[in-house]
Amino acid sequence: MNATLGHAGVLLSTFASLAGIATLAVGLLRHRPDLVARGRVYVYVALGGMVLATFALEHALVTHDFSLAFVAADNSRQTPLLFSVTGMWSGLQGSILLWSLILAGYIAFAAFHFRRRASDPLVGWALLVGLAVSCFFFSLMLGPSDPFAATVGAIPADGTGPNPLLQDNLLIAFHPVFLYLGFVGFTVPFAFAVASLVTGRVGEGWLLETRRFTVLAWSALTLGIVLGAWWSYQELGWGGFWGWDPVENAALLPWLTATAYIHSAMVQERRGLLRVWNISLLVATFSLTILGTFLTRSGVTQSVHSFTSSGIGPALIGLFAAVVALGVGLIGWRGDRLHAPGTIDSPVSREGAFLVNNLLFAAFAAVVLLGTVFPLFVQAIDQQSLTIGRPFFDAFTVPLGIALLFFMSVAPVLPWRKAAPGVLRRRLAVPAWIAAAVLVACVASGVRGLTPLAAFGLGAFAAAVAGRQLVLAGVAAHRHGFGLWRGIVGRANGGMVAHIGIVVIAVGMTAATSFAHSTERSFRPGEVVVFDGHRLAFVGWRKVSTPSEVASEAVFTVDGARFSPGIGTFDGSLEGTPIPAVDSSVVDDVYLSIASAPADPRPGDGVTLDVYVQPLVLWLWVGGGITAGGGVLSALPGRRRRPTDPVSAPIPEMLGEVPVPAGAPS
């Protein structure tokens, strides 16, 4: 039954997307508004099919229906309920279904959001593009990535079970979901960018309409990346949180280009500038989500984060090439209409700072992309294995990150068009004094090194600028009787909250990587060791058993509190899985991971332990939450300001109320 329902849902979504594409295409090409409006109905049908397929697969996982090959490979009768549910995205085929479900949901929400403009060609073309992308992913589940394929041969009495790394940490229930919400969410602004180029309505209307989709997708991706780093830190036993792994980089790349777009989009909305650049950034962001999907699911990279080799790699790289070709072709076709109506008047202005900010983000993305894909080219051409590690990435990204902190400090206080020296002195004086005080305090406390001092000083500068902006916004809101909440919501204020979150991440990451200490120590029961100011005492071994796992845990006390790093063996797994233990505080983390131990330890046996002491790691996760929360706040409607500059005032075409006639200049 599960297989029948699942296949029915996938077929329904596929046929609905094809019918929607055909209906919209005919309506748009023949100027039939009734058909364009009718096309959005198929979007809802496609979503219904995905909901049906998702229900069927989750039901199969929860009821242990091993007649499905996917369930037999990624589930067992001993798998806890939570990890049976998350098993849907723990395997390749189920992850494609989750991707397709979220994509169908986004497109359906866009259709509902623009329901009053259902016959608008701009909306029609955007839905057509969204359905085309959806159809691609639906079709994968009809071929090489079928989650409802039957088990070959006799139905097993029990399944293999999920990967041990994916069934003992609650973060697996959240990290992939938020990551997909971010990746897939960029489909909507990409679809509207393509629609604007096709219709010739290349003003600011489509950009304004899709801003909240972009910001919310960015917020979800931010949270997904941070939760992924947290999962890696807690799960893998290496004491780190970011290793410049190809799959980690695949998630970071679209985040970088999307961050650049969010900033440069403000320049286009305010001044009508950077039109080609913004559309290019959206095409790049969506293309990089497809490239990241290829790197994760094709088997071309060896990573603890990636899936096994599969047959969908050629299809994904084909989609990537098609998206790039479509974007470049449309930009070239509409190049004359994308000409900006003005120029940047002064480099010392907000638009000038945003332009430099964008160039830095583009350089950052280029470095990460080069370090990620170059080994793949070497392997494809020379059949040689090449690894590009942390030294390469740090050599380029650390200076770029420091420069971004500086421009994140200065840009928010710069006025549009041109900045008067007196204005800058007045707005930057207090943040500069705060940054200087922080630097003095750091040096006095023994902090040395150009990178940490620059990060801490500029971090204080940027946080003080953002805090100043929020205080002024709160005072203004109170003065006008809006209340504190209205003083922190909206694009500008939410952006300042996100800036504070980025500063917290930067400071935490700098402290953790610059001032970490580690050691490998052997312990006998009762032995006490003091390392980096922390007292570690080995109590002894204990066995812990659950229906799905048997673990040998080495019991330690760290500064009097008990922690138990261990090695666990899951049902169906032949090798032990490390189970780190972390004593986390606002000051530092003491991270314990077993380096070596007897195969079946007894109470009197010793253990060799890896000990890492890293300052301020907790603030990485806090900063990620603040950053994502700031993004959500910036997507909420804030107080409306009456434009004082005629250039910044929206015109009807910018709001999408008046379509641009064919052949008319934009």
Protein Blocks (a to p, Z undefined) as FASTA:
>chain_A
ZZmmmmmmmmmmmmmmmmmmmmmmmmmmnopaklmmmmmmmmmmmmmmmmmmmmmmmmmm
mnopakbmklmmmgcfklcfklmmmmmmmpmklmmmmmmmmmmmmmmmmmmmmmmmmmgm
klmmmmmmmmmmmmmmmmmmmmmmcfkbccehjddfbdfbpafklmocfklmmmmmmmmm
mmmmmmmmmmmmmmmmmnopabfmlmmmmmmmmmmmmmmmmmmmmmmmmmmmmmnonopa
beoiaklmmmmmmmmmmmmmmmmmmmmmmnopaklmmmmmmmmmmmmmmmmmmmmmnopa
ccfkbccddfklmmmmmmmmmmmmmmmmmmmmmmmmmpcfbdcfbfbbfklmmmmmmmmm
mmmmmmmmmmmmmmmmmmmmnopacdddfklmmmmmmmmmmmmmmmmmmmmmpcehiacf
klmmmmmmmmmmmmmmmmmmmmmnopacjklmmmmmmmmmmmmmmmmmmmmmmmmmmmno
nojmlmmgcjklmmmmmmmmmmmmmmmmmmmmmmgccddddddehiacdeehiacddfbd
cddddfkbccddddddeehiacdddddddehiabdcddddddddfkbccddddfbdcfbd
cfkbccdddddddehklmmmmmmmmmmmmmmmmmpccdddddfbfklpccfklnopaccd
ehiaZZ
